[in-house]
Amino acid sequence: MVIETQALSKQFGRKSALKELTLSLPRGGVHAVVGSNGAGKSTLFRILLGLLSPSSGWSRILGEDSQSLTPEVRGRIGLVHEEHTLPGWISVRRLKSMQAAQYPRWQEEVYDEVLGHFNVLPEQKIAQLSRGERAGVNLALALAQRPELLILDEPTLGLDVVAKQSFLESLLFAGERGDCTVVYCSHQMDEVERVADNLMILERGELVSMAPPEDFCARISGWMVDWQDPPVLEAIPGLLQAREIDGQQQLMILDQDAGFSECLKALGANSVHQLPIGLNQAVNAYLTRNHSAPLSGASTV
């Protein structure tokens, strides 16, 4: 496993940032981590990288205890975060040379391939680059070191459409190589849907779902209902969300099949239409559901 945690918890005073988190991620592929602000994503990354100690439980990254990572193991991990912080005074060429000297597995062709997606010249100073160009340099540096594990924490935040497209194309290039496991944290479901093989949802410090994006999306269905006499919401199986639109009620439902229309008619629906649901709608419905409402199916972890 590339990442393992067992009953991992972190308390900040009375607040639980992580609660008994148990996780195993196999090598290979792109694993997306999503969740609302405060779900525990950043805390998890900081503990995995040995930057923060857990309150209880343990974690391993590339087979080594996160709290005692050796320089050798750290050299096998790449990190790109949302700030794309690089020294502004240095040139792109000089920064690349310094980075290449530190990593024995450095691959110049990978660096050139990734940076080729961005409009960056070797003689430019980092301070002269746009946010998107710095993101490209960061990703090129990280991938050229040939990491076994690449952690991307909101890497496209603040990028324009062109820079974001270039970044994702570069990431897909990395995924095609098959020798790097990517853990991708993002709020952008269109990105997740495009690049992720595995979707992990964190909620209030707990792992509530782990499945391929298409499998999770298949668990959520949307319905437009015209009621003769609306039932109490608690009577609707698997209800995640309900809202009024033009005199009808839109329902987001968990773990019900196409035959659910008959259930709604039995509850008093005059007409029922199933709606197409994308990953963004599915995740949003799940994370913003009424937590007091009973759910019909358990999350897959």
Disulfide bonds with the S-S distance in Angstrom:
none
